[in-house]
């Protein structure tokens, strides 16, 4: 079972050559905040230094197997529930982040602009972010705020794109988040295209999104 899980993770890493593989050299220079195993985030000590993705971390070995994005249902800062599979038929830009992570905060204005430029989730691109609130104080070492603190952060910085509150850390666990920010691109059929760990500049966001939209006939 453990071997199969590792194989599935490895397959996910290479899923779809369309977007991320073509730009791994550029992405390898981007930074990400270190993070412990998502299965034991609460109560664990996070890495406090930033890490850099390397070419060894992100290889271009292809695979023919396609992996469906892991489904979940979470509520955003406005109280609206989002079920990932409900967005099938549209491209999804799925970003995992934290308020304490400098590279996350660095890319958030660009995510906000991407959200507005593509119709605020009313068109063929859906922007979703996921945060892991500390609701019971057990994740104090993780440095994350509670739900109300995250809402206040978003309001203070005028970020309006949907941020889903993963209060139990289940989505973080499903997606095996080990560094922040991490962005997944999911195609209109609900399959992973690929992912990037590290802050993305706007030009890369645009290229990833446009390639995915073009693949669905735009």
Protein Blocks (a to p, Z undefined) as FASTA:
>chain_A
ZZmmmmmmmmmmmgojklmmmmmmmmmmpccdddddfklmgopacdfbdcdddfklmccb
dcfbdcdddddddddfkopacdfklmgoiacddddddfklmklmmmmmmmmmmmmmnono
pambdcdddddddfkopmmmnopacfklmmmmmmmnopabdcdddfkommmmmnopabdc
ddddddfkopafbdceddddfklmmmmmmmmmmmnoZZ
